[in-house]
Amino acid sequence: MAGGGLRSSPILQHEMADRAANTGSRRAAEENETMRAKLVDQYTSMLNYPDPLEPRAQLKIYPQGVTQEMEAKWLHMLQQPKE
């Protein structure tokens, strides 16, 4: 048979395919890490931010001319009919 010696065994073909896949996946992983390093802000620290799972304090923003005493009086007036 002519050309019979040129065929490689399926095992060799499989090993060669594995090597090519490993090289490609390694290169992709390196490129992924390179891109991730460029996207991550190197100066950001999670210690500078509050814990997102803790309840937040209510902000007390009053319209101009309204004081805390006025709010307390109004809340007291709202509670009177319930008592």
DSSP file (Angstrom, degrees, kcal/mol; ACC not computed):
  #  RESIDUE AA STRUCTURE BP1 BP2  ACC     N-H-->O    O-->H-N    N-H-->O    O-->H-N    TCO  KAPPA ALPHA  PHI   PSI    X-CA   Y-CA   Z-CA
    1    1 A M    >         0   0    0      0, 0.0     3,-0.9     0, 0.0     2,-0.4   0.000 360.0 360.0 360.0 126.9    0.0    0.0    0.0
    2    2 A A  T 3   +     0   0    0      1,-0.2     0, 0.0     2,-0.1     0, 0.0  -0.649 360.0  13.8 -81.9 135.0    1.4    3.3   -1.0
    3    3 A G  T >> S+     0   0    0     -2,-0.4     3,-1.0     1,-0.0     4,-0.5   0.473  85.2 123.0  84.0   1.7    1.2    6.0    1.6
    4    4 A G  G X4 S+     0   0    0     -3,-0.9     3,-0.6     1,-0.2    -2,-0.1   0.821  71.0  55.2 -66.2 -30.3    0.4    3.6    4.4
    5    5 A G  G 34 S+     0   0    0     -4,-0.3    -1,-0.2     1,-0.2    -3,-0.1   0.620  95.8  67.3 -78.2 -11.9    3.4    4.8    6.4
    6    6 A L  G <4 S+     0   0    0     -3,-1.0     2,-0.2     2,-0.1    -1,-0.2   0.698  78.2  96.1 -82.2 -19.1    2.4    8.4    6.3
    7    7 A R    <<  -     0   0    0     -3,-0.6     2,-0.3    -4,-0.5    -4,-0.0  -0.504  66.9-146.4 -72.0 137.2   -0.7    7.8    8.5
    8    8 A S        -     0   0    0     -2,-0.2    -2,-0.1     1,-0.1    -1,-0.0  -0.709  26.2 -96.9 -99.9 157.6   -0.1    8.6   12.2
    9    9 A S     >  -     0   0    0     -2,-0.3     4,-2.0     1,-0.1     5,-0.2  -0.329  28.6-117.3 -70.9 153.7   -1.8    6.7   14.9
   10   10 A P  H  > S+     0   0    0      0, 0.0     4,-2.2     0, 0.0     5,-0.1   0.817 115.0  59.1 -60.3 -29.1   -5.0    8.1   16.5
   11   11 A I  H  > S+     0   0    0      2,-0.2     4,-2.5     1,-0.2     5,-0.2   0.930 105.8  47.0 -66.3 -44.4   -3.1    8.3   19.8
   12   12 A L  H  > S+     0   0    0      1,-0.2     4,-2.5     2,-0.2     5,-0.2   0.912 111.9  50.5 -63.1 -41.5   -0.5   10.6   18.3
   13   13 A Q  H  X S+     0   0    0     -4,-2.0     4,-2.2     1,-0.2    -1,-0.2   0.904 110.6  50.0 -62.0 -40.3   -3.2   12.8   16.7
   14   14 A H  H  X S+     0   0    0     -4,-2.2     4,-2.2     2,-0.2    -2,-0.2   0.915 111.0  48.6 -64.5 -43.8   -5.0   13.0   20.0
   15   15 A E  H  X S+     0   0    0     -4,-2.5     4,-2.2     1,-0.2    -2,-0.2   0.899 111.3  50.0 -63.9 -40.1   -1.8   14.0   21.9
   16   16 A M  H  X S+     0   0    0     -4,-2.5     4,-2.1     1,-0.2    -1,-0.2   0.896 110.2  50.2 -65.9 -38.9   -1.0   16.6   19.3
   17   17 A A  H  X S+     0   0    0     -4,-2.2     4,-2.4     2,-0.2    -2,-0.2   0.892 109.4  52.0 -65.4 -38.9   -4.5   18.0   19.5
   18   18 A D  H  X S+     0   0    0     -4,-2.2     4,-2.7     2,-0.2    -2,-0.2   0.911 109.0  49.8 -63.6 -42.3   -4.2   18.2   23.3
   19   19 A R  H  X S+     0   0    0     -4,-2.2     4,-2.3     1,-0.2    -2,-0.2   0.918 111.8  47.9 -62.0 -43.0   -1.0   20.1   23.1
   20   20 A A  H  X S+     0   0    0     -4,-2.1     4,-2.2     1,-0.2    -1,-0.2   0.899 112.7  48.8 -64.7 -40.0   -2.5   22.6   20.7
   21   21 A A  H  X S+     0   0    0     -4,-2.4     4,-2.8     2,-0.2     5,-0.2   0.902 110.9  50.2 -67.0 -40.4   -5.5   23.0   22.9
   22   22 A N  H  X S+     0   0    0     -4,-2.7     4,-2.4     2,-0.2    -2,-0.2   0.901 110.8  49.2 -65.0 -39.7   -3.3   23.5   26.0
   23   23 A T  H  X S+     0   0    0     -4,-2.3     4,-2.2     2,-0.2    -1,-0.2   0.922 114.0  46.0 -64.5 -43.7   -1.3   26.2   24.2
   24   24 A G  H  X S+     0   0    0     -4,-2.2     4,-2.4     2,-0.2    -2,-0.2   0.906 114.4  46.5 -66.6 -42.2   -4.4   28.0   23.1
   25   25 A S  H  X S+     0   0    0     -4,-2.8     4,-2.4     2,-0.2    -1,-0.2   0.872 112.1  51.3 -70.2 -35.4   -6.1   27.9   26.4
   26   26 A R  H  X S+     0   0    0     -4,-2.4     4,-2.4    -5,-0.2    -2,-0.2   0.926 111.6  47.4 -64.8 -43.4   -2.9   29.0   28.2
   27   27 A R  H  X S+     0   0    0     -4,-2.2     4,-2.4     1,-0.2    -2,-0.2   0.906 112.4  49.6 -64.6 -40.9   -2.6   31.9   25.8
   28   28 A A  H  X S+     0   0    0     -4,-2.4     4,-2.4     2,-0.2    -1,-0.2   0.900 110.5  50.3 -64.5 -39.8   -6.3   32.8   26.3
   29   29 A A  H  X S+     0   0    0     -4,-2.4     4,-2.5     2,-0.2    -2,-0.2   0.905 110.9  49.0 -65.0 -40.8   -5.9   32.6   30.1
   30   30 A E  H  X S+     0   0    0     -4,-2.4     4,-2.2     2,-0.2    -2,-0.2   0.911 112.0  48.1 -65.2 -41.5   -2.9   34.9   29.9
   31   31 A E  H  X S+     0   0    0     -4,-2.4     4,-2.5     2,-0.2    -2,-0.2   0.891 110.7  52.5 -64.7 -38.3   -4.7   37.4   27.7
   32   32 A N  H  X S+     0   0    0     -4,-2.4     4,-2.6     1,-0.2    -2,-0.2   0.930 110.5  46.8 -62.7 -45.9   -7.7   37.3   30.1
   33   33 A E  H  X S+     0   0    0     -4,-2.5     4,-2.3     2,-0.2    -1,-0.2   0.880 111.4  52.3 -64.2 -37.5   -5.5   38.1   33.1
   34   34 A T  H  X S+     0   0    0     -4,-2.2     4,-1.6     2,-0.2    -2,-0.2   0.928 112.2  44.8 -64.1 -45.2   -3.8   40.9   31.2
   35   35 A M  H  X S+     0   0    0     -4,-2.5     4,-1.8     1,-0.2    -2,-0.2   0.904 112.3  52.0 -66.1 -40.7   -7.1   42.5   30.3
   36   36 A R  H  X S+     0   0    0     -4,-2.6     4,-2.0     1,-0.2    -1,-0.2   0.900 107.7  52.4 -62.6 -40.7   -8.4   42.0   33.8
   37   37 A A  H  < S+     0   0    0     -4,-2.3    -1,-0.2     1,-0.2    -2,-0.2   0.855 110.0  49.1 -64.3 -34.0   -5.3   43.7   35.3
   38   38 A K  H  < S+     0   0    0     -4,-1.6    -1,-0.2     1,-0.2    -2,-0.2   0.840 113.1  46.7 -73.2 -32.0   -5.9   46.7   32.9
   39   39 A L  H  < S+     0   0    0     -4,-1.8     2,-0.3    -5,-0.1    -2,-0.2   0.785  93.3  88.0 -81.9 -27.6   -9.6   47.0   33.9
   40   40 A V  S  < S-     0   0    0     -4,-2.0     2,-0.7    -5,-0.2     3,-0.0  -0.548  81.8-124.4 -77.2 132.0   -9.1   46.8   37.6
   41   41 A D    >   -     0   0    0     -2,-0.3     3,-1.3     1,-0.2    -1,-0.1  -0.666  17.3-156.6 -75.9 116.3   -8.5   50.1   39.4
   42   42 A Q  T 3  S+     0   0    0     -2,-0.7    -1,-0.2     1,-0.3    -2,-0.0   0.680  88.4  53.2 -69.8 -17.8   -5.3   49.5   41.3
   43   43 A Y  T 3  S+     0   0    0      2,-0.0     2,-0.4    -3,-0.0    -1,-0.3   0.376  82.5 107.6-101.4   3.7   -6.1   52.2   43.8
   44   44 A T    <   -     0   0    0     -3,-1.3     2,-0.4     2,-0.0     3,-0.0  -0.674  45.2-175.0 -86.2 134.1   -9.5   51.0   44.9
   45   45 A S    >   -     0   0    0     -2,-0.4     3,-1.6     1,-0.1     4,-0.1  -0.996  27.3-144.5-129.4 133.4   -9.9   49.5   48.3
   46   46 A M  G >  S+     0   0    0     -2,-0.4     3,-1.4     1,-0.3    -1,-0.1   0.692  97.5  73.4 -67.8 -17.1  -13.0   47.9   49.7
   47   47 A L  G 3  S+     0   0    0      1,-0.3    -1,-0.3     4,-0.0     4,-0.1   0.703  87.4  62.9 -68.9 -17.9  -12.0   49.3   53.1
   48   48 A N  G <  S+     0   0    0     -3,-1.6    -1,-0.3     2,-0.1    -2,-0.2   0.518  96.8  69.1 -83.7  -4.6  -13.0   52.8   51.8
   49   49 A Y  S <  S-     0   0    0     -3,-1.4     2,-0.0    -4,-0.1     0, 0.0  -0.867  86.1-111.2-117.2 147.8  -16.7   51.8   51.4
   50   50 A P        -     0   0    0      0, 0.0    -2,-0.1     0, 0.0    -1,-0.0  -0.286  46.1 -86.5 -71.6 161.9  -19.3   50.9   53.9
   51   51 A D    >   -     0   0    0      1,-0.2     3,-1.0     4,-0.1    -4,-0.0  -0.556  34.0-150.0 -67.8 121.3  -20.7   47.4   54.3
   52   52 A P  T 3  S+     0   0    0      0, 0.0    -1,-0.2     0, 0.0     4,-0.1   0.667  92.1  59.0 -70.9 -14.4  -23.5   47.1   51.8
   53   53 A L  T 3  S+     0   0    0      2,-0.1    -2,-0.1     0, 0.0     3,-0.0   0.617  85.0  91.8 -90.5 -12.6  -25.4   44.6   54.0
   54   54 A E  S <  S-     0   0    0     -3,-1.0     2,-0.1     1,-0.1     0, 0.0  -0.585  89.2-103.8 -79.2 143.2  -25.7   46.9   57.0
   55   55 A P        -     0   0    0      0, 0.0     2,-0.2     0, 0.0    -1,-0.1  -0.412  38.1-125.3 -65.5 141.9  -28.9   48.9   57.2
   56   56 A R        -     0   0    0     -4,-0.1     2,-0.2    -2,-0.1     3,-0.0  -0.608  20.1-109.7 -90.3 148.5  -28.3   52.5   56.3
   57   57 A A        -     0   0    0     -2,-0.2     2,-0.3     1,-0.1    -1,-0.1  -0.497  38.7-105.2 -73.4 143.7  -29.2   55.5   58.5
   58   58 A Q        -     0   0    0     -2,-0.2     2,-0.4     1,-0.1    -1,-0.1  -0.513  32.5-126.0 -70.1 132.3  -32.1   57.6   57.3
   59   59 A L        -     0   0    0     -2,-0.3     2,-1.0     1,-0.1    -1,-0.1  -0.645  13.3-145.2 -78.7 134.5  -31.0   60.9   55.9
   60   60 A K        +     0   0    0     -2,-0.4     2,-0.6     2,-0.0    -1,-0.1  -0.801  30.2 164.7-102.8  91.2  -32.7   63.9   57.5
   61   61 A I        -     0   0    0     -2,-1.0    -2,-0.0     0, 0.0     0, 0.0  -0.937  14.5-169.8-110.8 115.3  -33.1   66.3   54.7
   62   62 A Y        -     0   0    0     -2,-0.6     3,-0.1     4,-0.1     6,-0.1  -0.790  25.3-110.4-104.5 145.0  -35.6   69.1   55.6
   63   63 A P    >   -     0   0    0      0, 0.0     3,-2.1     0, 0.0     2,-0.1  -0.273  58.0 -72.0 -63.2 161.6  -37.0   71.7   53.2
   64   64 A Q  T 3  S+     0   0    0      1,-0.3     3,-0.1     3,-0.0     0, 0.0  -0.350 122.8  18.6 -60.3 129.4  -35.8   75.2   53.7
   65   65 A G  T 3  S+     0   0    0      1,-0.3     2,-0.5    -3,-0.1    -1,-0.3   0.305  96.3 114.2  93.8  -8.2  -37.4   76.7   56.9
   66   66 A V    <   -     0   0    0     -3,-2.1    -1,-0.3     4,-0.0     2,-0.2  -0.831  45.6-169.7 -99.6 132.7  -38.3   73.3   58.5
   67   67 A T     >  -     0   0    0     -2,-0.5     4,-1.8    -3,-0.1     5,-0.1  -0.640  37.8-105.9-114.2 172.5  -36.5   72.3   61.6
   68   68 A Q  H  > S+     0   0    0     -2,-0.2     4,-2.4     1,-0.2     5,-0.2   0.852 120.3  56.6 -65.5 -34.1  -36.4   69.1   63.7
   69   69 A E  H  > S+     0   0    0      1,-0.2     4,-2.3     2,-0.2    -1,-0.2   0.901 105.6  50.4 -64.6 -40.0  -38.6   70.7   66.3
   70   70 A M  H  > S+     0   0    0      2,-0.2     4,-2.3     1,-0.2    -1,-0.2   0.909 110.4  49.7 -64.4 -40.9  -41.3   71.4   63.7
   71   71 A E  H  X S+     0   0    0     -4,-1.8     4,-2.6     2,-0.2    -2,-0.2   0.918 110.1  50.5 -63.6 -42.6  -41.1   67.7   62.5
   72   72 A A  H  X S+     0   0    0     -4,-2.4     4,-2.2     1,-0.2    -1,-0.2   0.904 110.4  50.3 -61.9 -40.8  -41.4   66.5   66.1
   73   73 A K  H  X S+     0   0    0     -4,-2.3     4,-2.3     2,-0.2    -2,-0.2   0.916 111.7  47.8 -63.1 -43.3  -44.5   68.7   66.6
   74   74 A W  H  X S+     0   0    0     -4,-2.3     4,-2.1     2,-0.2    -2,-0.2   0.908 111.3  49.9 -65.4 -41.9  -46.1   67.4   63.5
   75   75 A L  H  X S+     0   0    0     -4,-2.6     4,-1.6     1,-0.2    -1,-0.2   0.889 110.6  50.6 -63.9 -37.4  -45.4   63.8   64.4
   76   76 A H  H  X S+     0   0    0     -4,-2.2     4,-1.4     1,-0.2    -2,-0.2   0.902 109.3  51.1 -64.6 -40.9  -46.9   64.5   67.8
   77   77 A M  H  < S+     0   0    0     -4,-2.3    -2,-0.2     1,-0.2    -1,-0.2   0.862 109.6  50.5 -65.1 -35.2  -50.0   66.0   66.2
   78   78 A L  H  < S+     0   0    0     -4,-2.1     4,-0.4     1,-0.2    -1,-0.2   0.817 109.4  51.2 -71.2 -29.9  -50.3   62.9   64.0
   79   79 A Q  H  X S+     0   0    0     -4,-1.6     4,-1.0     1,-0.2     3,-0.5   0.755  93.8  75.6 -78.1 -24.8  -50.1   60.6   67.0
   80   80 A Q  T >< S+     0   0    0     -4,-1.4     3,-1.0     1,-0.2    -1,-0.2   0.904  92.1  49.6 -58.9 -48.0  -52.8   62.4   69.0
   81   81 A P  T 34 S+     0   0    0      0, 0.0    -1,-0.2     0, 0.0    -2,-0.1   0.819 108.2  55.6 -63.8 -26.3  -55.8   61.0   67.1
   82   82 A K  T 34        0   0    0     -3,-0.5    -2,-0.2    -4,-0.4    -3,-0.1   0.745 360.0 360.0 -75.2 -22.8  -54.5   57.5   67.4
   83   83 A E    <<        0   0    0     -3,-1.0    -1,-0.2    -4,-1.0    -3,-0.1   0.460 360.0 360.0 -83.9 360.0  -54.3   57.8   71.2
